[in-house]
Amino acid sequence: MSKTEEILKRRFTISEHFEIIEDVFKILDPCQFPSGIKGSFILIDIRIQKPCLLIDNTDYPHEYHMHTNLPKDKYPKIFLGTKDYIEARNIFYAEVKRIINED
């Protein structure tokens, strides 16, 4: 990855079964990420030590998307219609709440 500036970097446990990782960076090379921001929001299932939810913007067109079949398959994804990391983060926490309530 090219030069970056950290905007948000946190890792914390939210229950006996789940942990959250948030990483948001300002990318100083606009060719790599036209929006200038690279972000990922991950919900880890501590019991299996694998992600069960991931929202990021790593693929062209650098729009945030949600990986929907983790941990079995990382490729199915739903595009969220946003390039804004704050909006993507809000969607992430709504999904986290749903997953925890179903657990």
N, C-alpha and C positions, 0 to 999 in steps of 0.2 A: 504494500500500500504506500502511496506517496505521502508527503509530509501532511501531518494532521494536527489539529488542535482539539483537545478533549472538551466536550460540552457537558456530558453526563456519563459517569461510570460508577455503577453500583451493583453490588451482589448482596442479597439478603434472603433469609428464610422467612416465609410467611405462614407456615404451618408445619406440623410434624411430617408432612408428605411433600411439600413443595418449596422451591427456592426460585428466586427471580434474578435474572441478570439483565441489566440495562447498559447499553453502550451506544453513545451518540458522539460522533466526531465531525468537526468541520474539516472538509477535505480542501487542501490548498491548491490542488490541481483540478481546475474545473473541467478538464477533458475527461477525467475518470468518473466524476459525479457532477453532472450539469447543475444540479440543485445546490451543490456545495456541501451537502450533508450526507453522511452515511450513518444509518442507525439500525440497531437490532434490539429486540425485546424478547427474552427467552424465559419460558416457564419450565423448570426442571422437575421431573418426578424423582424425588430423593430415593424412593424405594428401588428404582431400577437405574438411577444415575444417568438418565437420558432425558432430552427435551421432549415435552409433550405438546408444546406450543411455541411457535417462532413467528415473529413478524419482523421483516427486514426489507431493505430496498437494494439488494445486491445485484439484481438483474436489470438489463435494459427493459423498459425505459426508466429505470430507477424510481419506479413507483412502489410504494409500500404494498406488500402482499403477505398473506398469512398462509403458512404451510399447514395443511389440513390433515395429514395422515402420519404424524410423528408418533412414535419413533420408527415405525415400520418403513415409511417411504417419505423422503423429504421433497419429492417433486410435485405432487399435487398441491396447487396453491390457488388462493382466491385473491385477485387484485382488489385493493381497498379503495381505489379511486382518489388517493391522496399522495402528495409528495412531502407533506408536512409531518415532521416527526412528532410533534405534540398531538396532533390528531391521531396518528398511528398508535401512539402510547395510550391514548384514551380508549381506543378500540381494544388494544391489548388487555388493559385492566378490566374492561367489560367481559372479555372472554375468560380471563383468569377467574373472575367472580363466578361465571357460569360453570367452569370446570370444577372449581372447589365445591360448589353447591351440589354438583352431581357425584362427587367423590364419596 
